[in-house]
Amino acid sequence: MPVAKNLPLNRVGKETFWILRTNDYDAVVERLKKNGVRFRSRMYEMDGGGKEIVIEDLYGNLWVLQQVGSGK
């Protein structure tokens, strides 16, 4: 990823850089909880019935877990 070469190292653990999408949000969240993953936000409702939550990896980086709604 060419852009990543120009990013300062002090960004590690400070920003959300990736969005993970799933079709089974509730099951994934339950599995993450059972495995001790740290949640950094509450669950947010998105337009159309979608959901998202912010999780933290072992290095302090933030990831967004998201299920897109149906749009209805």
PDB file of N, CA, C and O in Angstrom:
ATOM      1  N   MET A   1       0.846  -1.167   0.000  1.00  0.00           N
ATOM      2  CA  MET A   1       0.000   0.000   0.000  1.00  0.00           C
ATOM      3  C   MET A   1       0.894   1.234   0.000  1.00  0.00           C
ATOM      4  O   MET A   1       1.488   1.545   1.032  1.00  0.00           O
ATOM      5  N   PRO A   2       1.011   1.940  -1.104  1.00  0.00           N
ATOM      6  CA  PRO A   2       1.934   3.054  -1.229  1.00  0.00           C
ATOM      7  C   PRO A   2       1.706   4.174  -0.218  1.00  0.00           C
ATOM      8  O   PRO A   2       2.672   4.781   0.245  1.00  0.00           O
ATOM      9  N   VAL A   3       0.466   4.461   0.133  1.00  0.00           N
ATOM     10  CA  VAL A   3       0.177   5.549   1.060  1.00  0.00           C
ATOM     11  C   VAL A   3       0.805   5.273   2.419  1.00  0.00           C
ATOM     12  O   VAL A   3       1.303   6.195   3.065  1.00  0.00           O
ATOM     13  N   ALA A   4       0.789   4.014   2.864  1.00  0.00           N
ATOM     14  CA  ALA A   4       1.285   3.658   4.195  1.00  0.00           C
ATOM     15  C   ALA A   4       2.772   3.989   4.364  1.00  0.00           C
ATOM     16  O   ALA A   4       3.211   4.216   5.491  1.00  0.00           O
ATOM     17  N   LYS A   5       3.544   4.024   3.304  1.00  0.00           N
ATOM     18  CA  LYS A   5       4.968   4.326   3.415  1.00  0.00           C
ATOM     19  C   LYS A   5       5.213   5.745   3.909  1.00  0.00           C
ATOM     20  O   LYS A   5       6.258   6.022   4.499  1.00  0.00           O
ATOM     21  N   ASN A   6       4.278   6.635   3.677  1.00  0.00           N
ATOM     22  CA  ASN A   6       4.440   8.035   4.052  1.00  0.00           C
ATOM     23  C   ASN A   6       3.799   8.379   5.390  1.00  0.00           C
ATOM     24  O   ASN A   6       3.825   9.541   5.795  1.00  0.00           O
ATOM     25  N   LEU A   7       3.229   7.410   6.079  1.00  0.00           N
ATOM     26  CA  LEU A   7       2.552   7.682   7.338  1.00  0.00           C
ATOM     27  C   LEU A   7       3.548   7.673   8.492  1.00  0.00           C
ATOM     28  O   LEU A   7       4.391   6.780   8.566  1.00  0.00           O
ATOM     29  N   PRO A   8       3.466   8.647   9.393  1.00  0.00           N
ATOM     30  CA  PRO A   8       4.378   8.658  10.543  1.00  0.00           C
ATOM     31  C   PRO A   8       4.080   7.505  11.495  1.00  0.00           C
ATOM     32  O   PRO A   8       2.929   7.101  11.655  1.00  0.00           O
ATOM     33  N   LEU A   9       5.118   6.986  12.118  1.00  0.00           N
ATOM     34  CA  LEU A   9       4.958   5.853  13.028  1.00  0.00           C
ATOM     35  C   LEU A   9       4.137   6.207  14.259  1.00  0.00           C
ATOM     36  O   LEU A   9       3.555   5.308  14.867  1.00  0.00           O
ATOM     37  N   ASN A  10       4.063   7.466  14.651  1.00  0.00           N
ATOM     38  CA  ASN A  10       3.314   7.834  15.847  1.00  0.00           C
ATOM     39  C   ASN A  10       1.806   7.728  15.653  1.00  0.00           C
ATOM     40  O   ASN A  10       1.053   8.000  16.588  1.00  0.00           O
ATOM     41  N   ARG A  11       1.347   7.339  14.468  1.00  0.00           N
ATOM     42  CA  ARG A  11      -0.084   7.125  14.228  1.00  0.00           C
ATOM     43  C   ARG A  11      -0.548   5.773  14.761  1.00  0.00           C
ATOM     44  O   ARG A  11      -1.742   5.574  14.984  1.00  0.00           O
ATOM     45  N   VAL A  12       0.391   4.835  14.969  1.00  0.00           N
ATOM     46  CA  VAL A  12       0.017   3.504  15.422  1.00  0.00           C
ATOM     47  C   VAL A  12      -0.735   3.603  16.740  1.00  0.00           C
ATOM     48  O   VAL A  12      -0.270   4.240  17.685  1.00  0.00           O
ATOM     49  N   GLY A  13      -1.882   2.977  16.795  1.00  0.00           N
ATOM     50  CA  GLY A  13      -2.686   2.959  18.004  1.00  0.00           C
ATOM     51  C   GLY A  13      -3.517   4.207  18.226  1.00  0.00           C
ATOM     52  O   GLY A  13      -4.114   4.363  19.290  1.00  0.00           O
ATOM     53  N   LYS A  14      -3.570   5.095  17.254  1.00  0.00           N
ATOM     54  CA  LYS A  14      -4.288   6.353  17.442  1.00  0.00           C
ATOM     55  C   LYS A  14      -5.444   6.560  16.479  1.00  0.00           C
ATOM     56  O   LYS A  14      -6.269   7.443  16.712  1.00  0.00           O
ATOM     57  N   GLU A  15      -5.537   5.792  15.417  1.00  0.00           N
ATOM     58  CA  GLU A  15      -6.552   6.043  14.412  1.00  0.00           C
ATOM     59  C   GLU A  15      -7.207   4.751  13.934  1.00  0.00           C
ATOM     60  O   GLU A  15      -6.614   3.673  13.982  1.00  0.00           O
ATOM     61  N   THR A  16      -8.427   4.889  13.479  1.00  0.00           N
ATOM     62  CA  THR A  16      -9.078   3.771  12.807  1.00  0.00           C
ATOM     63  C   THR A  16      -8.604   3.772  11.370  1.00  0.00           C
ATOM     64  O   THR A  16      -8.706   4.786  10.680  1.00  0.00           O
ATOM     65  N   PHE A  17      -8.093   2.659  10.920  1.00  0.00           N
ATOM     66  CA  PHE A  17      -7.544   2.590   9.568  1.00  0.00           C
ATOM     67  C   PHE A  17      -8.284   1.560   8.724  1.00  0.00           C
ATOM     68  O   PHE A  17      -8.258   1.646   7.496  1.00  0.00           O
ATOM     69  N   TRP A  18      -8.932   0.604   9.342  1.00  0.00           N
ATOM     70  CA  TRP A  18      -9.582  -0.477   8.605  1.00  0.00           C
ATOM     71  C   TRP A  18     -11.040  -0.608   9.027  1.00  0.00           C
ATOM     72  O   TRP A  18     -11.391  -0.377  10.184  1.00  0.00           O
ATOM     73  N   ILE A  19     -11.869  -0.978   8.083  1.00  0.00           N
ATOM     74  CA  ILE A  19     -13.270  -1.301   8.361  1.00  0.00           C
ATOM     75  C   ILE A  19     -13.480  -2.754   7.972  1.00  0.00           C
ATOM     76  O   ILE A  19     -13.207  -3.147   6.838  1.00  0.00           O
ATOM     77  N   LEU A  20     -13.962  -3.544   8.910  1.00  0.00           N
ATOM     78  CA  LEU A  20     -14.256  -4.960   8.674  1.00  0.00           C
ATOM     79  C   LEU A  20     -15.768  -5.102   8.532  1.00  0.00           C
ATOM     80  O   LEU A  20     -16.514  -4.705   9.426  1.00  0.00           O
ATOM     81  N   ARG A  21     -16.216  -5.657   7.432  1.00  0.00           N
ATOM     82  CA  ARG A  21     -17.655  -5.857   7.233  1.00  0.00           C
ATOM     83  C   ARG A  21     -18.015  -7.318   7.430  1.00  0.00           C
ATOM     84  O   ARG A  21     -17.256  -8.225   7.089  1.00  0.00           O
ATOM     85  N   THR A  22     -19.195  -7.511   7.993  1.00  0.00           N
ATOM     86  CA  THR A  22     -19.695  -8.858   8.238  1.00  0.00           C
ATOM     87  C   THR A  22     -21.176  -8.923   7.889  1.00  0.00           C
ATOM     88  O   THR A  22     -21.867  -7.905   7.871  1.00  0.00           O
ATOM     89  N   ASN A  23     -21.644 -10.114   7.616  1.00  0.00           N
ATOM     90  CA  ASN A  23     -23.075 -10.346   7.392  1.00  0.00           C
ATOM     91  C   ASN A  23     -23.748 -10.896   8.640  1.00  0.00           C
ATOM     92  O   ASN A  23     -24.968 -11.059   8.667  1.00  0.00           O
ATOM     93  N   ASP A  24     -22.951 -11.187   9.686  1.00  0.00           N
ATOM     94  CA  ASP A  24     -23.499 -11.733  10.932  1.00  0.00           C
ATOM     95  C   ASP A  24     -22.879 -11.000  12.121  1.00  0.00           C
ATOM     96  O   ASP A  24     -22.125 -11.578  12.903  1.00  0.00           O
ATOM     97  N   TYR A  25     -23.209  -9.743  12.233  1.00  0.00           N
ATOM     98  CA  TYR A  25     -22.630  -8.846  13.239  1.00  0.00           C
ATOM     99  C   TYR A  25     -22.741  -9.411  14.651  1.00  0.00           C
ATOM    100  O   TYR A  25     -21.752  -9.455  15.382  1.00  0.00           O
ATOM    101  N   ASP A  26     -23.937  -9.843  15.036  1.00  0.00           N
ATOM    102  CA  ASP A  26     -24.145 -10.311  16.412  1.00  0.00           C
ATOM    103  C   ASP A  26     -23.267 -11.512  16.758  1.00  0.00           C
ATOM    104  O   ASP A  26     -22.718 -11.580  17.857  1.00  0.00           O
ATOM    105  N   ALA A  27     -23.132 -12.454  15.833  1.00  0.00           N
ATOM    106  CA  ALA A  27     -22.301 -13.634  16.087  1.00  0.00           C
ATOM    107  C   ALA A  27     -20.822 -13.256  16.189  1.00  0.00           C
ATOM    108  O   ALA A  27     -20.097 -13.797  17.025  1.00  0.00           O
ATOM    109  N   VAL A  28     -20.376 -12.328  15.338  1.00  0.00           N
ATOM    110  CA  VAL A  28     -18.975 -11.912  15.381  1.00  0.00           C
ATOM    111  C   VAL A  28     -18.683 -11.174  16.686  1.00  0.00           C
ATOM    112  O   VAL A  28     -17.652 -11.421  17.311  1.00  0.00           O
ATOM    113  N   VAL A  29     -19.565 -10.280  17.103  1.00  0.00           N
ATOM    114  CA  VAL A  29     -19.374  -9.550  18.354  1.00  0.00           C
ATOM    115  C   VAL A  29     -19.318 -10.522  19.530  1.00  0.00           C
ATOM    116  O   VAL A  29     -18.480 -10.374  20.419  1.00  0.00           O
ATOM    117  N   GLU A  30     -20.191 -11.495  19.538  1.00  0.00           N
ATOM    118  CA  GLU A  30     -20.195 -12.488  20.623  1.00  0.00           C
ATOM    119  C   GLU A  30     -18.875 -13.267  20.652  1.00  0.00           C
ATOM    120  O   GLU A  30     -18.319 -13.499  21.726  1.00  0.00           O
ATOM    121  N   ARG A  31     -18.377 -13.668  19.493  1.00  0.00           N
ATOM    122  CA  ARG A  31     -17.113 -14.404  19.417  1.00  0.00           C
ATOM    123  C   ARG A  31     -15.949 -13.524  19.889  1.00  0.00           C
ATOM    124  O   ARG A  31     -15.068 -13.993  20.608  1.00  0.00           O
ATOM    125  N   LEU A  32     -15.948 -12.253  19.485  1.00  0.00           N
ATOM    126  CA  LEU A  32     -14.888 -11.340  19.926  1.00  0.00           C
ATOM    127  C   LEU A  32     -14.909 -11.150  21.436  1.00  0.00           C
ATOM    128  O   LEU A  32     -13.855 -11.125  22.072  1.00  0.00           O
ATOM    129  N   LYS A  33     -16.101 -11.017  22.019  1.00  0.00           N
ATOM    130  CA  LYS A  33     -16.221 -10.878  23.472  1.00  0.00           C
ATOM    131  C   LYS A  33     -15.671 -12.108  24.185  1.00  0.00           C
ATOM    132  O   LYS A  33     -14.941 -11.984  25.168  1.00  0.00           O
ATOM    133  N   LYS A  34     -16.021 -13.290  23.694  1.00  0.00           N
ATOM    134  CA  LYS A  34     -15.543 -14.534  24.313  1.00  0.00           C
ATOM    135  C   LYS A  34     -14.030 -14.666  24.249  1.00  0.00           C
ATOM    136  O   LYS A  34     -13.422 -15.328  25.089  1.00  0.00           O
ATOM    137  N   ASN A  35     -13.416 -14.025  23.235  1.00  0.00           N
ATOM    138  CA  ASN A  35     -11.969 -14.104  23.062  1.00  0.00           C
ATOM    139  C   ASN A  35     -11.231 -12.917  23.668  1.00  0.00           C
ATOM    140  O   ASN A  35     -10.033 -12.746  23.442  1.00  0.00           O
ATOM    141  N   GLY A  36     -11.943 -12.095  24.439  1.00  0.00           N
ATOM    142  CA  GLY A  36     -11.299 -11.030  25.184  1.00  0.00           C
ATOM    143  C   GLY A  36     -10.933  -9.783  24.400  1.00  0.00           C
ATOM    144  O   GLY A  36     -10.106  -8.992  24.855  1.00  0.00           O
ATOM    145  N   VAL A  37     -11.529  -9.589  23.234  1.00  0.00           N
ATOM    146  CA  VAL A  37     -11.240  -8.390  22.449  1.00  0.00           C
ATOM    147  C   VAL A  37     -11.792  -7.168  23.177  1.00  0.00           C
ATOM    148  O   VAL A  37     -12.883  -7.208  23.746  1.00  0.00           O
ATOM    149  N   ARG A  38     -11.026  -6.089  23.150  1.00  0.00           N
ATOM    150  CA  ARG A  38     -11.429  -4.853  23.830  1.00  0.00           C
ATOM    151  C   ARG A  38     -12.304  -4.019  22.890  1.00  0.00           C
ATOM    152  O   ARG A  38     -11.924  -3.730  21.755  1.00  0.00           O
ATOM    153  N   PHE A  39     -13.474  -3.644  23.385  1.00  0.00           N
ATOM    154  CA  PHE A  39     -14.389  -2.805  22.626  1.00  0.00           C
ATOM    155  C   PHE A  39     -14.185  -1.364  23.050  1.00  0.00           C
ATOM    156  O   PHE A  39     -14.161  -1.064  24.244  1.00  0.00           O
ATOM    157  N   ARG A  40     -14.038  -0.468  22.081  1.00  0.00           N
ATOM    158  CA  ARG A  40     -13.729   0.931  22.366  1.00  0.00           C
ATOM    159  C   ARG A  40     -14.924   1.859  22.166  1.00  0.00           C
ATOM    160  O   ARG A  40     -14.807   3.069  22.362  1.00  0.00           O
ATOM    161  N   SER A  41     -16.062   1.309  21.781  1.00  0.00           N
ATOM    162  CA  SER A  41     -17.254   2.141  21.625  1.00  0.00           C
ATOM    163  C   SER A  41     -18.473   1.293  21.920  1.00  0.00           C
ATOM    164  O   SER A  41     -18.396   0.072  22.052  1.00  0.00           O
ATOM    165  N   ARG A  42     -19.575   1.962  22.017  1.00  0.00           N
ATOM    166  CA  ARG A  42     -20.841   1.239  22.090  1.00  0.00           C
ATOM    167  C   ARG A  42     -21.235   0.893  20.659  1.00  0.00           C
ATOM    168  O   ARG A  42     -20.613   1.382  19.716  1.00  0.00           O
ATOM    169  N   MET A  43     -22.242   0.072  20.483  1.00  0.00           N
ATOM    170  CA  MET A  43     -22.738  -0.258  19.160  1.00  0.00           C
ATOM    171  C   MET A  43     -23.556   0.921  18.642  1.00  0.00           C
ATOM    172  O   MET A  43     -24.400   1.464  19.354  1.00  0.00           O
ATOM    173  N   TYR A  44     -23.302   1.301  17.421  1.00  0.00           N
ATOM    174  CA  TYR A  44     -24.033   2.389  16.778  1.00  0.00           C
ATOM    175  C   TYR A  44     -24.958   1.828  15.714  1.00  0.00           C
ATOM    176  O   TYR A  44     -24.563   0.969  14.926  1.00  0.00           O
ATOM    177  N   GLU A  45     -26.182   2.315  15.693  1.00  0.00           N
ATOM    178  CA  GLU A  45     -27.132   1.973  14.643  1.00  0.00           C
ATOM    179  C   GLU A  45     -26.822   2.834  13.424  1.00  0.00           C
ATOM    180  O   GLU A  45     -26.595   4.037  13.550  1.00  0.00           O
ATOM    181  N   MET A  46     -26.815   2.226  12.260  1.00  0.00           N
ATOM    182  CA  MET A  46     -26.587   2.946  11.015  1.00  0.00           C
ATOM    183  C   MET A  46     -27.892   3.027  10.229  1.00  0.00           C
ATOM    184  O   MET A  46     -28.846   2.302  10.511  1.00  0.00           O
ATOM    185  N   ASP A  47     -27.919   3.904   9.256  1.00  0.00           N
ATOM    186  CA  ASP A  47     -29.091   4.002   8.390  1.00  0.00           C
ATOM    187  C   ASP A  47     -29.404   2.649   7.751  1.00  0.00           C
ATOM    188  O   ASP A  47     -28.498   1.888   7.411  1.00  0.00           O
ATOM    189  N   GLY A  48     -30.678   2.366   7.593  1.00  0.00           N
ATOM    190  CA  GLY A  48     -31.089   1.132   6.937  1.00  0.00           C
ATOM    191  C   GLY A  48     -30.949  -0.108   7.791  1.00  0.00           C
ATOM    192  O   GLY A  48     -31.063  -1.221   7.278  1.00  0.00           O
ATOM    193  N   GLY A  49     -30.704   0.055   9.086  1.00  0.00           N
ATOM    194  CA  GLY A  49     -30.621  -1.101   9.966  1.00  0.00           C
ATOM    195  C   GLY A  49     -29.233  -1.669  10.164  1.00  0.00           C
ATOM    196  O   GLY A  49     -29.090  -2.737  10.758  1.00  0.00           O
ATOM    197  N   GLY A  50     -28.210  -0.989   9.686  1.00  0.00           N
ATOM    198  CA  GLY A  50     -26.844  -1.458   9.875  1.00  0.00           C
ATOM    199  C   GLY A  50     -26.363  -1.214  11.297  1.00  0.00           C
ATOM    200  O   GLY A  50     -27.014  -0.522  12.079  1.00  0.00           O
ATOM    201  N   LYS A  51     -25.211  -1.795  11.617  1.00  0.00           N
ATOM    202  CA  LYS A  51     -24.622  -1.664  12.952  1.00  0.00           C
ATOM    203  C   LYS A  51     -23.120  -1.522  12.807  1.00  0.00           C
ATOM    204  O   LYS A  51     -22.525  -2.027  11.855  1.00  0.00           O
ATOM    205  N   GLU A  52     -22.501  -0.819  13.776  1.00  0.00           N
ATOM    206  CA  GLU A  52     -21.042  -0.784  13.809  1.00  0.00           C
ATOM    207  C   GLU A  52     -20.554  -0.552  15.225  1.00  0.00           C
ATOM    208  O   GLU A  52     -21.258   0.009  16.065  1.00  0.00           O
ATOM    209  N   ILE A  53     -19.321  -1.001  15.471  1.00  0.00           N
ATOM    210  CA  ILE A  53     -18.682  -0.859  16.771  1.00  0.00           C
ATOM    211  C   ILE A  53     -17.176  -0.784  16.533  1.00  0.00           C
ATOM    212  O   ILE A  53     -16.672  -1.341  15.558  1.00  0.00           O
ATOM    213  N   VAL A  54     -16.465  -0.103  17.414  1.00  0.00           N
ATOM    214  CA  VAL A  54     -15.015   0.030  17.295  1.00  0.00           C
ATOM    215  C   VAL A  54     -14.349  -0.950  18.259  1.00  0.00           C
ATOM    216  O   VAL A  54     -14.701  -1.017  19.437  1.00  0.00           O
ATOM    217  N   ILE A  55     -13.380  -1.712  17.739  1.00  0.00           N
ATOM    218  CA  ILE A  55     -12.613  -2.657  18.551  1.00  0.00           C
ATOM    219  C   ILE A  55     -11.134  -2.290  18.465  1.00  0.00           C
ATOM    220  O   ILE A  55     -10.711  -1.556  17.572  1.00  0.00           O
ATOM    221  N   GLU A  56     -10.356  -2.816  19.412  1.00  0.00           N
ATOM    222  CA  GLU A  56      -8.925  -2.529  19.475  1.00  0.00           C
ATOM    223  C   GLU A  56      -8.129  -3.812  19.307  1.00  0.00           C
ATOM    224  O   GLU A  56      -8.466  -4.840  19.896  1.00  0.00           O
ATOM    225  N   ASP A  57      -7.065  -3.753  18.495  1.00  0.00           N
ATOM    226  CA  ASP A  57      -6.221  -4.939  18.344  1.00  0.00           C
ATOM    227  C   ASP A  57      -5.126  -4.951  19.412  1.00  0.00           C
ATOM    228  O   ASP A  57      -5.086  -4.070  20.271  1.00  0.00           O
ATOM    229  N   LEU A  58      -4.251  -5.935  19.360  1.00  0.00           N
ATOM    230  CA  LEU A  58      -3.214  -6.112  20.374  1.00  0.00           C
ATOM    231  C   LEU A  58      -2.223  -4.948  20.446  1.00  0.00           C
ATOM    232  O   LEU A  58      -1.547  -4.769  21.459  1.00  0.00           O
ATOM    233  N   TYR A  59      -2.139  -4.164  19.380  1.00  0.00           N
ATOM    234  CA  TYR A  59      -1.185  -3.069  19.307  1.00  0.00           C
ATOM    235  C   TYR A  59      -1.826  -1.712  19.562  1.00  0.00           C
ATOM    236  O   TYR A  59      -1.165  -0.679  19.457  1.00  0.00           O
ATOM    237  N   GLY A  60      -3.120  -1.714  19.900  1.00  0.00           N
ATOM    238  CA  GLY A  60      -3.820  -0.469  20.168  1.00  0.00           C
ATOM    239  C   GLY A  60      -4.451   0.175  18.958  1.00  0.00           C
ATOM    240  O   GLY A  60      -5.037   1.252  19.062  1.00  0.00           O
ATOM    241  N   ASN A  61      -4.340  -0.477  17.790  1.00  0.00           N
ATOM    242  CA  ASN A  61      -4.974   0.054  16.590  1.00  0.00           C
ATOM    243  C   ASN A  61      -6.479  -0.175  16.660  1.00  0.00           C
ATOM    244  O   ASN A  61      -6.940  -1.192  17.178  1.00  0.00           O
ATOM    245  N   LEU A  62      -7.224   0.766  16.140  1.00  0.00           N
ATOM    246  CA  LEU A  62      -8.675   0.676  16.176  1.00  0.00           C
ATOM    247  C   LEU A  62      -9.219   0.179  14.847  1.00  0.00           C
ATOM    248  O   LEU A  62      -8.751   0.569  13.777  1.00  0.00           O
ATOM    249  N   TRP A  63     -10.217  -0.690  14.937  1.00  0.00           N
ATOM    250  CA  TRP A  63     -10.887  -1.265  13.776  1.00  0.00           C
ATOM    251  C   TRP A  63     -12.385  -1.046  13.943  1.00  0.00           C
ATOM    252  O   TRP A  63     -12.904  -1.080  15.058  1.00  0.00           O
ATOM    253  N   VAL A  64     -13.066  -0.825  12.844  1.00  0.00           N
ATOM    254  CA  VAL A  64     -14.525  -0.705  12.876  1.00  0.00           C
ATOM    255  C   VAL A  64     -15.098  -2.012  12.347  1.00  0.00           C
ATOM    256  O   VAL A  64     -14.787  -2.434  11.233  1.00  0.00           O
ATOM    257  N   LEU A  65     -15.937  -2.648  13.158  1.00  0.00           N
ATOM    258  CA  LEU A  65     -16.687  -3.828  12.717  1.00  0.00           C
ATOM    259  C   LEU A  65     -18.050  -3.320  12.288  1.00  0.00           C
ATOM    260  O   LEU A  65     -18.722  -2.616  13.042  1.00  0.00           O
ATOM    261  N   GLN A  66     -18.459  -3.673  11.083  1.00  0.00           N
ATOM    262  CA  GLN A  66     -19.664  -3.076  10.511  1.00  0.00           C
ATOM    263  C   GLN A  66     -20.493  -4.105   9.759  1.00  0.00           C
ATOM    264  O   GLN A  66     -19.974  -4.968   9.051  1.00  0.00           O
ATOM    265  N   GLN A  67     -21.805  -3.978   9.940  1.00  0.00           N
ATOM    266  CA  GLN A  67     -22.748  -4.713   9.099  1.00  0.00           C
ATOM    267  C   GLN A  67     -23.627  -3.667   8.436  1.00  0.00           C
ATOM    268  O   GLN A  67     -24.307  -2.892   9.109  1.00  0.00           O
ATOM    269  N   VAL A  68     -23.608  -3.653   7.127  1.00  0.00           N
ATOM    270  CA  VAL A  68     -24.391  -2.677   6.366  1.00  0.00           C
ATOM    271  C   VAL A  68     -25.866  -3.080   6.413  1.00  0.00           C
ATOM    272  O   VAL A  68     -26.206  -4.259   6.315  1.00  0.00           O
ATOM    273  N   GLY A  69     -26.718  -2.091   6.562  1.00  0.00           N
ATOM    274  CA  GLY A  69     -28.154  -2.351   6.603  1.00  0.00           C
ATOM    275  C   GLY A  69     -28.718  -2.666   5.232  1.00  0.00           C
ATOM    276  O   GLY A  69     -28.031  -2.587   4.213  1.00  0.00           O
ATOM    277  N   SER A  70     -29.981  -3.024   5.241  1.00  0.00           N
ATOM    278  CA  SER A  70     -30.662  -3.399   4.002  1.00  0.00           C
ATOM    279  C   SER A  70     -31.089  -2.192   3.189  1.00  0.00           C
ATOM    280  O   SER A  70     -31.436  -2.322   2.015  1.00  0.00           O
ATOM    281  N   GLY A  71     -31.067  -1.016   3.807  1.00  0.00           N
ATOM    282  CA  GLY A  71     -31.468   0.186   3.086  1.00  0.00           C
ATOM    283  C   GLY A  71     -32.971   0.411   3.089  1.00  0.00           C
ATOM    284  O   GLY A  71     -33.462   1.348   2.460  1.00  0.00           O
ATOM    285  N   LYS A  72     -33.694  -0.434   3.785  1.00  0.00           N
ATOM    286  CA  LYS A  72     -35.153  -0.316   3.810  1.00  0.00           C
ATOM    287  C   LYS A  72     -35.619   0.611   4.902  1.00  0.00           C
ATOM    288  O   LYS A  72     -36.822   0.822   5.061  1.00  0.00           O
TER     289      LYS A  72
END
